[in-house]
Amino acid sequence: MLSEQQKKETIDVVQKWVETFIIGLNLCPFAKLPFQNQEIRFIVADTDNMKSFLEAFMAEIDFLDENPTTETTLMIIPAFGKIEQFQIFFNFCEETLVLNNLEKKYQIVSFHPYARFKGVPVDSPRNLTAMAPYPIVHILKVDSVQNLGANLKKDVITENDKKLRKMPKEEMLQLWAEILS
């Protein structure tokens, strides 16, 4: 189990990643305003079994239901360092949304230090859009995503791919070093 100080340090790193990488490179055009308005909730789920992690996930869904001013949650799960374990958990979360008829209200996105897209070379910059300093389940309100997406006039994936391909490898490594320092 993590101490409160370790949880704080973990959240600090993820907040720095959001600010520096996600917002700084404009990889997610929706992130800046909720971040500036402190409408993003950062939590560390720290338990020792799958059932408790799923309970923590559902508690976050309940929190978002009860707190309309919180736009989204980044649920950080350091215990799932192995991507295979994390994928199993993430799949359980997706199924939990479906079984509880919540898939039209919430969507989830995964980030992991070892994330790689199928069919994409391991060293492709595209993989960076799914990577984070820790395993994260990002819980989003579908209505918010749809409202923001209605005004979006560009293909975010294509734009991100172009942007990251142009970025020199040394600059990218420096950016990650800053995030993790």
ROGU-293424 format. One record per residue: residue in one letter; x, y, z of N, C-alpha, C, CB in turn. Coordinates in steps of 0.02 Angstrom, whole numbers, plus 50000, padded with zeros to 5 digits. Glycine has a CB too. Layout:
N
["A", [X, Y, Z], [X, Y, Z], [X, Y, Z], [X, Y, Z]] ...
END
This chain:
181
["M", [50042, 49941, 50000], [50000, 50000, 50000], [50044, 50062, 50000], [49952, 50000, 50061]] ["L", [50021, 50112, 49965], [50058, 50175, 49960], [50042, 50221, 50019], [50042, 50210, 49894]] ["S", [50092, 50258, 50040], [50081, 50309, 50092], [50045, 50368, 50061], [50149, 50331, 50126]] ["E", [50019, 50412, 50102], [49986, 50472, 50076], [50036, 50515, 50037], [49956, 50514, 50134]] ["Q", [50098, 50517, 50059], [50150, 50555, 50024], [50164, 50524, 49955], [50215, 50557, 50066]] ["Q", [50167, 50458, 49951], [50177, 50425, 49887], [50119, 50438, 49839], [50187, 50350, 49897]] ["K", [50058, 50437, 49866], [49999, 50452, 49824], [50003, 50524, 49798], [49934, 50442, 49864]] ["K", [50022, 50570, 49841], [50028, 50640, 49821], [50080, 50647, 49766], [50046, 50685, 49881]] ["E", [50137, 50615, 49774], [50190, 50618, 49724], [50168, 50587, 49658], [50253, 50581, 49750]] ["T", [50130, 50534, 49661], [50103, 50502, 49601], [50056, 50549, 49564], [50066, 50436, 49619]] ["I", [50011, 50580, 49601], [49964, 50629, 49572], [50002, 50687, 49542], [49913, 50653, 49624]] ["D", [50054, 50711, 49577], [50094, 50767, 49552], [50124, 50751, 49484], [50149, 50786, 49601]] ["V", [50151, 50690, 49477], [50181, 50670, 49413], [50128, 50667, 49358], [50215, 50601, 49420]] ["V", [50070, 50640, 49373], [50017, 50635, 49322], [49991, 50704, 49304], [49960, 50590, 49347]] ["Q", [49984, 50748, 49353], [49963, 50817, 49337], [50014, 50852, 49293], [49952, 50857, 49402]] ["K", [50078, 50840, 49307], [50131, 50869, 49266], [50128, 50840, 49195], [50200, 50855, 49298]] ["W", [50114, 50776, 49188], [50106, 50744, 49122], [50048, 50776, 49084], [50094, 50668, 49131]] ["V", [49992, 50786, 49117], [49934, 50817, 49085], [49952, 50887, 49062], [49873, 50818, 49132]] ["E", [49983, 50925, 49106], [49999, 50995, 49091], [50052, 51001, 49037], [50021, 51031, 49153]] ["T", [50105, 50962, 49043], [50162, 50967, 48998], [50153, 50931, 48932], [50223, 50941, 49032]] ["F", [50128, 50871, 48935], [50124, 50828, 48876], [50056, 50835, 48841], [50136, 50756, 48894]] ["I", [50003, 50822, 48877], [49936, 50821, 48847], [49914, 50892, 48826], [49884, 50792, 48895]] ["I", [49919, 50939, 48873], [49899, 51008, 48858], [49955, 51045, 48822], [49879, 51046, 48923]] ["G", [50016, 51037, 48846], [50073, 51073, 48817], [50083, 51059, 48743], [50136, 51054, 48854]] ["L", [50071, 50997, 48722], [50076, 50979, 48651], [50008, 50981, 48616], [50107, 50909, 48644]] ["N", [49957, 50999, 48654], [49888, 51002, 48628], [49866, 50936, 48597], [49881, 51059, 48577]] ["L", [49882, 50881, 48632], [49863, 50815, 48607], [49788, 50801, 48618], [49904, 50761, 48641]] ["C", [49760, 50834, 48668], [49688, 50829, 48679], [49660, 50900, 48683], [49672, 50790, 48745]] ["P", [49623, 50919, 48631], [49597, 50988, 48629], [49545, 51002, 48683], [49568, 51001, 48562]] ["F", [49522, 50950, 48718], [49471, 50959, 48770], [49500, 50968, 48840], [49425, 50899, 48770]] ["A", [49565, 50956, 48849], [49593, 50952, 48916], [49609, 51019, 48949], [49656, 50912, 48913]] ["K", [49626, 51069, 48910], [49652, 51131, 48939], [49602, 51166, 48985], [49671, 51178, 48884]] ["L", [49542, 51177, 48963], [49493, 51214, 49002], [49475, 51178, 49068], [49431, 51226, 48961]] ["P", [49458, 51114, 49066], [49444, 51080, 49130], [49505, 51079, 49177], [49420, 51009, 49117]] ["F", [49565, 51075, 49149], [49625, 51075, 49191], [49632, 51144, 49224], [49688, 51059, 49149]] ["Q", [49625, 51197, 49185], [49631, 51264, 49213], [49577, 51278, 49265], [49627, 51316, 49157]] ["N", [49518, 51251, 49254], [49461, 51262, 49299], [49460, 51212, 49357], [49397, 51259, 49261]] ["Q", [49510, 51170, 49361], [49516, 51119, 49414], [49454, 51074, 49416], [49526, 51152, 49482]] ["E", [49431, 51054, 49356], [49374, 51010, 49350], [49394, 50937, 49335], [49328, 51035, 49295]] ["I", [49460, 50924, 49339], [49485, 50857, 49329], [49504, 50829, 49397], [49547, 50856, 49281]] ["R", [49477, 50772, 49412], [49492, 50739, 49476], [49548, 50688, 49465], [49428, 50704, 49506]] ["F", [49598, 50691, 49506], [49654, 50645, 49505], [49651, 50603, 49568], [49723, 50682, 49498]] ["I", [49645, 50537, 49561], [49645, 50493, 49620], [49692, 50435, 49608], [49573, 50468, 49636]] ["V", [49718, 50409, 49662], [49759, 50349, 49660], [49719, 50292, 49690], [49828, 50358, 49697]] ["A", [49707, 50241, 49650], [49673, 50180, 49675], [49728, 50134, 49700], [49629, 50146, 49620]] ["D", [49725, 50118, 49763], [49779, 50079, 49794], [49748, 50025, 49838], [49827, 50124, 49835]] ["T", [49743, 49966, 49811], [49715, 49910, 49848], [49752, 49847, 49826], [49638, 49903, 49836]] ["D", [49729, 49790, 49848], [49768, 49730, 49833], [49729, 49675, 49797], [49794, 49702, 49897]] ["N", [49669, 49690, 49772], [49633, 49638, 49735], [49586, 49669, 49683], [49594, 49593, 49783]] ["M", [49570, 49630, 49633], [49531, 49654, 49576], [49463, 49679, 49597], [49523, 49599, 49524]] ["K", [49430, 49644, 49643], [49364, 49665, 49667], [49367, 49736, 49696], [49336, 49615, 49719]] ["S", [49417, 49749, 49736], [49424, 49815, 49768], [49439, 49869, 49716], [49479, 49814, 49821]] ["F", [49477, 49852, 49665], [49491, 49901, 49611], [49426, 49917, 49573], [49544, 49873, 49562]] ["L", [49385, 49866, 49560], [49321, 49879, 49527], [49274, 49919, 49571], [49288, 49812, 49507]] ["E", [49275, 49907, 49636], [49235, 49947, 49682], [49259, 50019, 49682], [49239, 49917, 49754]] ["A", [49324, 50030, 49678], [49351, 50098, 49674], [49329, 50131, 49609], [49428, 50097, 49678]] ["F", [49328, 50093, 49555], [49305, 50120, 49490], [49232, 50142, 49495], [49314, 50067, 49434]] ["M", [49190, 50099, 49523], [49119, 50116, 49529], [49108, 50174, 49579], [49078, 50055, 49552]] ["A", [49149, 50178, 49629], [49145, 50235, 49676], [49160, 50300, 49639], [49195, 50226, 49735]] ["E", [49205, 50297, 49590], [49222, 50357, 49550], [49163, 50375, 49505], [49285, 50345, 49509]] ["I", [49130, 50326, 49478], [49070, 50339, 49437], [49018, 50374, 49481], [49041, 50272, 49407]] ["D", [49008, 50347, 49542], [48960, 50378, 49589], [48981, 50450, 49605], [48955, 50337, 49653]] ["F", [49046, 50460, 49615], [49071, 50527, 49630], [49054, 50575, 49573], [49147, 50526, 49642]] ["L", [49067, 50554, 49512], [49052, 50597, 49454], [48977, 50611, 49448], [49078, 50564, 49389]] ["D", [48936, 50561, 49465], [48863, 50572, 49464], [48843, 50625, 49515], [48827, 50506, 49480]] ["E", [48875, 50623, 49572], [48856, 50668, 49627], [48890, 50736, 49625], [48871, 50635, 49693]] ["N", [48939, 50745, 49581], [48978, 50806, 49577], [48980, 50832, 49506], [49049, 50795, 49604]] ["P", [48928, 50866, 49484], [48924, 50888, 49414], [48979, 50938, 49394], [48857, 50919, 49402]] ["T", [49011, 50970, 49442], [49064, 51017, 49424], [49131, 50982, 49410], [49073, 51069, 49479]] ["T", [49135, 50918, 49427], [49194, 50879, 49409], [49181, 50850, 49340], [49209, 50822, 49462]] ["E", [49223, 50869, 49293], [49213, 50852, 49223], [49236, 50781, 49207], [49250, 50901, 49179]] ["T", [49289, 50759, 49239], [49320, 50695, 49222], [49365, 50672, 49279], [49359, 50700, 49155]] ["T", [49381, 50607, 49279], [49426, 50580, 49330], [49482, 50542, 49296], [49388, 50533, 49378]] ["L", [49542, 50553, 49320], [49599, 50511, 49302], [49613, 50466, 49362], [49663, 50554, 49282]] ["M", [49596, 50403, 49354], [49605, 50353, 49407], [49673, 50320, 49395], [49547, 50300, 49408]] ["I", [49720, 50335, 49438], [49789, 50312, 49431], [49797, 50248, 49471], [49840, 50367, 49454]] ["I", [49826, 50197, 49438], [49829, 50131, 49470], [49900, 50103, 49464], [49779, 50083, 49437]] ["P", [49946, 50126, 49507], [50016, 50104, 49503], [50025, 50028, 49509], [50056, 50138, 49556]] ["A", [49979, 49994, 49543], [49986, 49922, 49553], [49984, 49882, 49488], [49932, 49897, 49599]] ["F", [49956, 49911, 49435], [49950, 49876, 49371], [50007, 49894, 49324], [49883, 49893, 49338]] ["G", [50069, 49887, 49348], [50127, 49900, 49307], [50133, 49853, 49248], [50189, 49895, 49349]] ["K", [50109, 49792, 49256], [50109, 49744, 49200], [50047, 49760, 49158], [50108, 49670, 49225]] ["I", [50060, 49773, 49095], [50005, 49795, 49051], [49952, 49741, 49043], [50032, 49814, 48982]] ["E", [49971, 49678, 49047], [49921, 49624, 49040], [49870, 49627, 49097], [49956, 49555, 49040]] ["Q", [49893, 49639, 49158], [49847, 49646, 49215], [49802, 49707, 49206], [49887, 49651, 49281]] ["F", [49832, 49760, 49184], [49795, 49822, 49174], [49740, 49813, 49122], [49842, 49879, 49154]] ["Q", [49756, 49779, 49067], [49707, 49768, 49014], [49648, 49726, 49040], [49739, 49734, 48954]] ["I", [49662, 49677, 49081], [49608, 49637, 49110], [49563, 49682, 49153], [49637, 49579, 49154]] ["F", [49593, 49723, 49195], [49555, 49769, 49236], [49515, 49818, 49193], [49602, 49808, 49283]] ["F", [49546, 49846, 49142], [49512, 49894, 49098], [49452, 49860, 49064], [49562, 49922, 49045]] ["N", [49461, 49799, 49041], [49405, 49762, 49011], [49348, 49751, 49061], [49430, 49694, 48983]] ["F", [49366, 49735, 49123], [49315, 49729, 49176], [49277, 49795, 49185], [49347, 49707, 49243]] ["C", [49313, 49851, 49183], [49281, 49916, 49190], [49232, 49929, 49133], [49334, 49972, 49192]] ["E", [49253, 49913, 49072], [49209, 49921, 49014], [49146, 49879, 49022], [49245, 49903, 48949]] ["E", [49155, 49816, 49042], [49098, 49771, 49052], [49053, 49795, 49109], [49123, 49700, 49067]] ["T", [49083, 49823, 49161], [49044, 49849, 49217], [48999, 49906, 49194], [49091, 49872, 49273]] ["L", [49026, 49950, 49151], [48984, 50004, 49124], [48925, 49976, 49084], [49027, 50050, 49078]] ["V", [48938, 49925, 49043], [48886, 49895, 49002], [48834, 49861, 49046], [48916, 49845, 48952]] ["L", [48857, 49820, 49094], [48811, 49783, 49137], [48767, 49829, 49179], [48850, 49737, 49183]] ["N", [48791, 49889, 49193], [48753, 49938, 49233], [48719, 49991, 49190], [48799, 49971, 49283]] ["N", [48717, 49978, 49124], [48685, 50024, 49077], [48713, 50095, 49082], [48609, 50025, 49087]] ["L", [48778, 50101, 49090], [48810, 50166, 49098], [48852, 50185, 49038], [48853, 50166, 49160]] ["E", [48854, 50144, 48986], [48898, 50157, 48929], [48876, 50218, 48888], [48901, 50096, 48884]] ["K", [48814, 50239, 48896], [48791, 50299, 48861], [48803, 50362, 48904], [48716, 50293, 48844]] ["K", [48822, 50351, 48966], [48835, 50407, 49012], [48910, 50419, 49022], [48801, 50394, 49079]] ["Y", [48949, 50364, 49022], [49021, 50368, 49033], [49059, 50328, 48981], [49038, 50343, 49104]] ["Q", [49118, 50353, 48965], [49164, 50314, 48924], [49231, 50315, 48959], [49169, 50342, 48851]] ["I", [49271, 50265, 48945], [49337, 50261, 48976], [49391, 50254, 48923], [49340, 50202, 49026]] ["V", [49449, 50281, 48941], [49508, 50278, 48898], [49565, 50254, 48942], [49523, 50348, 48864]] ["S", [49607, 50211, 48914], [49664, 50186, 48953], [49730, 50218, 48931], [49669, 50109, 48945]] ["F", [49773, 50227, 48980], [49842, 50250, 48969], [49887, 50204, 49010], [49852, 50326, 48989]] ["H", [49945, 50188, 48983], [49991, 50143, 49019], [50062, 50157, 48995], [49972, 50068, 49009]] ["P", [50111, 50152, 49040], [50180, 50164, 49018], [50203, 50118, 48961], [50227, 50154, 49077]] ["Y", [50173, 50059, 48955], [50194, 50012, 48903], [50141, 50004, 48848], [50208, 49944, 48934]] ["A", [50097, 50052, 48841], [50044, 50048, 48790], [50074, 50050, 48720], [49993, 50105, 48800]] ["R", [50048, 50007, 48678], [50066, 50005, 48607], [50004, 49990, 48568], [50123, 49953, 48593]] ["F", [49994, 50024, 48511], [49936, 50010, 48468], [49952, 49950, 48424], [49918, 50072, 48425]] ["K", [49901, 49908, 48414], [49909, 49851, 48369], [49922, 49876, 48298], [49846, 49806, 48370]] ["G", [49969, 49843, 48264], [49984, 49860, 48195], [50026, 49923, 48187], [49921, 49869, 48158]] ["V", [50047, 49952, 48242], [50089, 50012, 48240], [50159, 49992, 48265], [50058, 50071, 48283]] ["P", [50211, 50011, 48229], [50279, 49993, 48252], [50292, 50017, 48324], [50332, 50022, 48205]] ["V", [50330, 49978, 48361], [50344, 49993, 48431], [50373, 50062, 48440], [50392, 49941, 48460]] ["D", [50415, 50085, 48394], [50447, 50150, 48401], [50408, 50207, 48369], [50517, 50147, 48372]] ["S", [50346, 50194, 48348], [50305, 50246, 48317], [50285, 50299, 48369], [50243, 50216, 48284]] ["P", [50289, 50362, 48351], [50267, 50415, 48397], [50192, 50409, 48414], [50280, 50483, 48365]] ["R", [50154, 50377, 48371], [50082, 50369, 48385], [50070, 50335, 48453], [50048, 50329, 48329]] ["N", [50114, 50288, 48471], [50107, 50253, 48535], [50109, 50301, 48595], [50161, 50200, 48542]] ["L", [50143, 50356, 48587], [50149, 50404, 48642], [50082, 50432, 48664], [50195, 50462, 48622]] ["T", [50033, 50433, 48620], [49967, 50460, 48638], [49929, 50414, 48686], [49926, 50472, 48576]] ["A", [49952, 50352, 48693], [49919, 50305, 48739], [49963, 50292, 48801], [49904, 50240, 48704]] ["M", [50021, 50323, 48803], [50067, 50312, 48858], [50059, 50365, 48912], [50140, 50310, 48833]] ["A", [50073, 50345, 48973], [50071, 50390, 49031], [50123, 50366, 49081], [50000, 50394, 49063]] ["P", [50141, 50407, 49129], [50191, 50386, 49178], [50168, 50328, 49222], [50211, 50444, 49221]] ["Y", [50102, 50320, 49230], [50073, 50266, 49270], [50012, 50239, 49232], [50052, 50291, 49342]] ["P", [49990, 50178, 49250], [49927, 50154, 49221], [49869, 50199, 49244], [49914, 50080, 49242]] ["I", [49827, 50219, 49196], [49772, 50265, 49211], [49709, 50242, 49175], [49790, 50337, 49191]] ["V", [49653, 50244, 49210], [49588, 50239, 49179], [49558, 50309, 49181], [49541, 50185, 49214]] ["H", [49547, 50336, 49122], [49518, 50403, 49116], [49442, 50395, 49107], [49549, 50444, 49056]] ["I", [49404, 50421, 49154], [49331, 50415, 49153], [49303, 50482, 49128], [49302, 50397, 49224]] ["L", [49267, 50479, 49073], [49240, 50539, 49042], [49163, 50536, 49040], [49268, 50549, 48971]] ["K", [49132, 50594, 49045], [49060, 50600, 49037], [49045, 50605, 48962], [49031, 50662, 49076]] ["V", [49005, 50559, 48937], [48990, 50556, 48865], [48961, 50622, 48840], [48943, 50498, 48850]] ["D", [48914, 50651, 48878], [48883, 50714, 48856], [48936, 50768, 48845], [48831, 50738, 48907]] ["S", [48983, 50773, 48890], [49036, 50824, 48885], [49079, 50812, 48823], [49079, 50824, 48947]] ["V", [49097, 50750, 48812], [49138, 50733, 48753], [49100, 50749, 48689], [49158, 50658, 48754]] ["Q", [49036, 50731, 48687], [48997, 50745, 48626], [48990, 50820, 48615], [48928, 50712, 48631]] ["N", [48978, 50858, 48668], [48970, 50931, 48661], [49035, 50963, 48637], [48949, 50962, 48728]] ["L", [49091, 50942, 48665], [49155, 50970, 48644], [49173, 50947, 48574], [49210, 50950, 48694]] ["G", [49160, 50884, 48560], [49176, 50856, 48495], [49136, 50885, 48438], [49167, 50782, 48496]] ["A", [49076, 50910, 48452], [49034, 50939, 48400], [49066, 51000, 48368], [48966, 50958, 48429]] ["N", [49108, 51035, 48407], [49141, 51095, 48382], [49210, 51082, 48352], [49146, 51146, 48437]] ["L", [49232, 51020, 48357], [49299, 51003, 48333], [49298, 50992, 48258], [49326, 50940, 48370]] ["K", [49342, 51026, 48223], [49342, 51022, 48151], [49405, 50989, 48123], [49335, 51091, 48121]] ["K", [49439, 50950, 48165], [49500, 50917, 48141], [49502, 50845, 48167], [49563, 50955, 48162]] ["D", [49541, 50805, 48134], [49551, 50736, 48154], [49609, 50735, 48205], [49567, 50689, 48093]] ["V", [49592, 50728, 48268], [49641, 50733, 48322], [49697, 50680, 48314], [49607, 50726, 48390]] ["I", [49678, 50620, 48297], [49728, 50566, 48291], [49779, 50583, 48237], [49694, 50498, 48276]] ["T", [49754, 50605, 48179], [49799, 50622, 48124], [49843, 50681, 48142], [49759, 50639, 48061]] ["E", [49813, 50732, 48173], [49851, 50791, 48194], [49906, 50773, 48245], [49804, 50844, 48225]] ["N", [49888, 50731, 48293], [49937, 50709, 48344], [49994, 50670, 48312], [49903, 50667, 48398]] ["D", [49976, 50626, 48266], [50026, 50586, 48232], [50076, 50631, 48196], [49993, 50537, 48183]] ["K", [50051, 50680, 48159], [50095, 50727, 48123], [50139, 50766, 48172], [50053, 50777, 48081]] ["K", [50109, 50791, 48225], [50145, 50831, 48274], [50201, 50791, 48307], [50096, 50857, 48328]] ["L", [50186, 50730, 48327], [50236, 50689, 48362], [50291, 50664, 48315], [50202, 50630, 48396]] ["R", [50274, 50652, 48252], [50324, 50631, 48203], [50375, 50687, 48190], [50291, 50610, 48138]] ["K", [50352, 50749, 48192], [50396, 50807, 48180], [50441, 50821, 48240], [50354, 50868, 48164]] ["M", [50422, 50799, 48298], [50459, 50815, 48359], [50524, 50774, 48362], [50416, 50803, 48422]] ["P", [50581, 50806, 48368], [50644, 50768, 48373], [50644, 50722, 48435], [50704, 50816, 48377]] ["K", [50674, 50663, 48425], [50675, 50613, 48479], [50706, 50642, 48543], [50714, 50551, 48456]] ["E", [50760, 50681, 48536], [50793, 50710, 48594], [50746, 50756, 48632], [50856, 50748, 48573]] ["E", [50706, 50794, 48595], [50658, 50839, 48627], [50604, 50800, 48664], [50625, 50885, 48574]] ["M", [50582, 50745, 48635], [50532, 50703, 48667], [50561, 50672, 48731], [50508, 50648, 48619]] ["L", [50621, 50647, 48727], [50653, 50618, 48786], [50662, 50670, 48841], [50722, 50587, 48768]] ["Q", [50680, 50730, 48823], [50687, 50785, 48871], [50620, 50800, 48904], [50715, 50848, 48836]] ["L", [50568, 50801, 48865], [50501, 50814, 48892], [50481, 50762, 48944], [50450, 50817, 48834]] ["W", [50492, 50698, 48927], [50476, 50645, 48974], [50521, 50649, 49036], [50484, 50576, 48940]] ["A", [50583, 50667, 49028], [50628, 50674, 49086], [50601, 50729, 49132], [50701, 50691, 49063]] ["E", [50577, 50784, 49104], [50548, 50838, 49144], [50486, 50814, 49182], [50530, 50898, 49100]] ["I", [50444, 50776, 49149], [50383, 50751, 49180], [50400, 50706, 49238], [50340, 50713, 49128]] ["L", [50449, 50663, 49230], [50465, 50614, 49281], [50513, 50638, 49335], [50495, 50554, 49248]] ["S", [50537, 50701, 49327], [50585, 50726, 49377], [50550, 50753, 49439], [50627, 50781, 49346]] 
END
